């Protein structure tokens, strides 16, 4: 693992060279291919150094981090074009990549906590430094305080575990099983806010709406997955209490997912709609994880990867429209079928992925999640059916409202996409549909 981390560290000085923007982007892209070739991971930790190792869950999420971060630089071309503190932007993103890779590959619970919290800082700088409106200050404060408020109990919980067992290694912690309610709540809350679970989700739409496209991509693509990854790791030693109390989180998530899909149907901001749809997806992921079943764990991991690619792609599309029209309002972004005919295909493909159409990875994840939640309790079928129906409804609303109808009269011509934008969207959509061919990596890891 260390060679990979050192490789990223050597990107830091490159950020200060003038006109090195595309070089850094290409190198991160190249790293992701190196990491694909390194795929010899199984269920147990491999590539172990003193503190870092990698198993199959980490492998998928680290690969997703490399992929999304290289695409972030590709999407933020306006920062390169207008020289908007370009070197600082690159430095920020490389630091974010370092923290993400370190947090996914930590084998130590405390180290994981430390990098999990550190990844907040570059994200905050992204929102504060390159965001759009003055409200970005409020969004940054929301993001910071929601996450920090609940992470202090988690730190105390980690100290308690170390005091009792003198072990911090995930692999060795599997031998323990704690039956303490307070420990359970203190460890879980930090991840539930990060996911985010319904009731603690208010920071997410705010952060998304104010963030630049790169901030939205990293938030939707990877930051939400940190919560899910943390839950997978801590449930290995919290199973007994989990069986007692998990029904609380599952019921909140299912009801919340349904309510938020109703909220999606009345959004007029493109980004807010996609942000709320992320909350709906993550509520199903959370419910599947909380069933503590084999299918639940595997399928929530699958949907996390799928959602990372799909949601990030939708944010790119919203940004492409925003750069042309200067607005994210659905009242102005309509009739885009006439305005950008070639983009309509990508809107269609990524919207269909968002509503889990075959052959996307979302379909595999959602079918198995529904399976695992219904086998946990058949009463959840009512909520799940509403949730599935309305998630298709708001995606259809997003697609049909943006593509059809009369073009806003302020636009007198039509606009093609750039090659860069098509490449960006292909690189989101292609792995999303190709990974279903290799779904054993996602499904057979326990």
N, C-alpha and C positions, 0 to 999 in steps of 0.2 A: 504493500500500500504506500510505503514511504516514497518509492520512486515516482508514483503518480502525484503525490503531494508536492514533492520537490519540483516536478515538472511545471506545476502551476505557479509555484513561488518564483520561478525564473521568468514568468511573464510580467512580474511587477515592474522591473526596470524598463521593459519594452513600452509600457504605457506612457513614458515620458518622452519617447522619441517623436518628433513631429511627423505627421502623416503616417503613423503606424496603425491607424484604426483598423484597416482591413486585415493587416497582418495578424494582429491580436485575435481578431474574429476567426480567421482561417486556422490559426494555431489551436484555438479551443475546439474548433470543429475537427481538426486533425486528432486532438487528444481523445475525442469521443470515439473515433475509429480505432485508435490504439486500445482503448478500453473495451471495445466490442471484441477485438481479437483476443484480449486477455480472458475471455469468458470460459473459465474452468471452474466456476463456483458451484458448490452444492449447498445442502442445507446447513452444514456446519461451517464455522469460520475458516477462511483460508487466507493466503497472502498475509500472514500475521507478522506484524512488527511488535514492539513493546506495548503500544497502546492501541494500535489500529489493526483492524482486520476487516474481512468482507465476507458476507454470506449472500445468499441469493436475494434476500429482501434488499439489502444494502446495494447489491449490484445493480438492480433495476433502477433504484432511486438515484444512485450516483450517475448512472448513464443518462437518466432523464435530466439531471442537473447540468451536465456537460452540454447536452443537446439544446435545452431551452436557453442556456446562457449564450451559446454561440448564435442562436436565432434572435436573442434579444439585441445583440449588437447589430445584427443584420436589419432588424426592424427599426432601430433608432438612427436611421441615416440622417434625419433632420439635424441631429446633434452634431454630426460630422459636417453637414453642409453649412450650417450657420456658425460653426466653430463655438458651440455653446459649452465652454469648459470641457472640451472633448477628452483631454488627458485625465482630468479628475474623474470624469464619468467612467472611463475605462478602468482606472485604478479601483474605483468603487466596486465595479462589477467583478473584477478579478478577486478582490477581497471577499466579496459575497460568495464567489465560487469556492474559494479556499474554506470558508466557514461551513458551507453546505457539505462539501466532500468530507471535511473533518467530522461534522456531526453525524453523517450517515455511516462513516467507517469507524467511529469510536466503539471500542469494546467495553469501555468503562462507563458506568452510569453517570458518574460525576462529570467526566470529560464531555459526555454527550450533552448533559445539562448546560455546561459552559458554552459549547459551540452553538447549541440550540438558541441560547439567549443572545450570543454574539451576532448571529445572522440577522438579528433585528436591527442592528446599528446601520449597516450599509443600506438596508431597505428604507430605513427612516431618512437617510441622506438622499436616497433616490427621490422619495416623495417630496421632501422639503426643498431639494435643490433643483429638480427638473420637472416638478409638478406644474399644473396649469393655473389654477385659480388661487387667490389669497387664502381660501378655506383650507389649503393644504396643510397649514399650521395646525388647525383643529384636527384634521385627519391624522396627522403624525402623532399628535398627543393622544388621540383615541387609541391608535395602534400600540403606542408605547405603554400606556397605563393599563389597558385591558390585559396585555401580556405580562407586564411586570407585577401587577397586583397579585395574580394567581401563581406566579412562579416562586415567590418567597416560601409559601407553605411546601412547595415541592422540594426546595433546597433543604428545608428542615427535615422533610421525610427522607431524603437521601442520606443526611447525616445520621438519622435514626437507624437506617438500614446498616450503615457502615459500623455504627456503634454496637449493634447487636450481632452482626455476622462477620465483621472484618473483611467483607468481600464486596467488591464493586463491579467485578467482571460479569457481563451479561451471561456468559456461558456457565459460570459457577453459580450465579444467582438462581439458575433454573432448579437447583437442588433444594431451594428454600421455598416455603409457602407461608406467607404471612396472613394472619387472620385478624387484622386490626382495621376497624372501620376508618379511623382518623387518617391512618397511613394511606389507605385506599383513596379517600377523597382528596388528600393533599397531593398525591402523585398524579391523580387523574385530571384534576381541574385544569392544570396548566395545558395539558394536551387538548382538553375539550374546548378551551378558548381558542387555541391555535387552529383547531380543525376547520371552521368554528362550529360549535353546536348551536342549535336554535336557542335563543335567549342570551347567548354571549356573542352573537354574530354581528352586533351593530358596528363594530370597527371596520368590518370587511368592505361593505358597499362604499363607505366613506373613503377608505384608503384607495379603493379601485378607481373611484370617480376622479379623485384628485391626482392619482399617480400618472407619470408618463407611461407610454406604452410598455417600456421595458419593466417598469415597476409592476404594472398589472400582470405582465407575463410571468414574472418571477413569483408574485404573490399567488396567482392561480395555479401556476405550473408546479411549484416546489414548496413554497412556505406552508401551504395547507397540508402537504404530505408529511411534513415534519411531525405534526400532531398524530397522524395515523401510524407513522413509523414508531413513535414513542409508545403509543398504546400497545402495539404488537410486542414491543420489548418488555414493558412492565407487566403485562398480563401473564408472563411466564411465571412470575412469583406472586401474583395476586389472584389466583384462580378461585380460591375458596370464597373470598369476600365478593369477587366478581359474580359468582353464581347467585349470591344473595341479593346484590343491589343493581345489577346491570339492567334489570327491567325498567328502572327509572329513566336511564339515558335513552334506552330504545324507544320508550313511549314518547318522551319529549321530542326525540329526533323525528319520529314518524309523523306525529301531529304537526311539528314545526315545519317539516319538509313540505307537507300539504299546504300549510298556511302561506309559506313563502312562495310556493308555486302560484298561489292566488295573487300574491303581491307582484310577482313577475308580470302578470297579465295587465297590470295598470301602470307599468313603467313607461316613461317617455324618453328616458336617457338610455342610449344604446349600451353604454358601459355598465350602468346600474343594473340593467336587465341581465347581462351576462354574469355580473358579480353575484346577483341573487340566485341565478341558476347554479352557480358554483356551490352555494350554501345547500341547495336542494340535493345536489349530487353527493356532497360530503355527509349529509344527514343519512343517506342510504348506506354509505360506506361505514359510518359510525355504527349504525344499527347492526350491520353484518358482522363487524368486528366484535361487538358486545355479545353476540350469541356464543362466542368462544368455541364455535364448532370449526371443524377442518375446512368445510366449504366456505364458511363465513370469512375466515382469515384469508384464504387464498383469493376469494372473489373480491374482497375489499381491496386487497393489494392490486389485483388486476384493474379494478375500476379507478384506483388512484393513478396508476400509470396512464390509463386511457383518458381520464379527465384532465391530467396535466397537459397532454398534447392537444386535446380538443378545445379546451377552454382557452388555452394560450393562443391557438389559431384564431378563435373567434375575436379575441382582443386585438389581434393583428388586423383583422378585417375591419373592425370598428375604427381602428386608427387610420387605416387607408382611406376610409370614407371621411374621417375627420380632417385629414390633411387636404382633401379635395374641397370639402364643403365648408370647413371652418366651424362646424357644429356637430354635436353628438345627438341632437334632438331628433326623435323619430318623426317629428312634424316636418323637418327639413330633409332628413335622410329617407326620402321615399321615391319610388319610380327609378331606383338605381339600375333597373334592368335596361332602361333607355340610356342612362347616363354612363354607366360602366358595364357594357354588356358582357365583357369577358370575365368580370369579377363575379357575376351572378352564379356561375358554375361553382365557384369556391364557396360562396355563401350557402349554396344548396348542399354541397358535400359536407361542409363542417356543421351545418345545422342538422343534417340527417345523422351525423355522428353524435351530436348532442342529444338527439332523441333516441339513441341506441338502435340505429338501423343496421342490419347486416351489411357488409362483413366486418364491421368495426369491432375493436376490442371492447368498446362500451357494452355491446350486446352480450358478449360472453360474461363480462363482469355483472351486468344487471340481472341476467337470467339466474345466475348462480346465487347472487345476493338475495333475490326474491325467494329462491329455493330455501336458502339457509334461514331467512327470517320467518318464512311460513312454517318451516319444520320446527322452529323454536316455539312458535305459538300461532295457531291458525287464525286467531282473532285479528292478528296484524294484517290479514288479507284485505280487510276493508280499507285501511289507510293506504296500504301499498297500491291497491287498484286505483284509488283516487290520485295518488302521487304519480303513478305511471301515466294516467290519462292527462293530468294537467301539465306534466313536464313536456309531453308531446304538444299540448295546446300552446304553451308559451313559446316553444321553439318555432312552431308554425306561425305564431303571431309575429315573432321576430323576423322570420324569413319573408312572409308574405307582405308585411307592412313595409319592410325596407325595399323590396324588389319591385312590387307592383304599385299601381296608382299613378297619379300625375306627378311629373317632375316639378320640383320647386322652381318657380318662374325666374328666380335670380340666376339660374344656370342656363346659359345660352348654348353651350356646346356639349360634346360628350368627351369622356376622358378614358384613355386606356390605362392599364396598369403597367408598371415598370417590370422589367425582367426580374429585378431583385425581389419584388413583391410576390410574383408568381413562384419564384424559387422558395421563398419564405413559406408560402402556403403549402407548396408540395411537400416540403420537409416536415410540416406538421401532420399532413394528412397521410402521407405514404407509410410511415412507421405505424400509424394508428390502424391501418388496414392490413399491413403486412404481418404484424405481430400475432394476429389471430392464427396464422399458419404455424406459429411456433408457440402456441398457447401452453404447451407443457411446462415451459419455463415459469409461467405465471401460476400454474395450477398444481404442480406436483412437487412442492418444495417442503412439505412437512415430513 
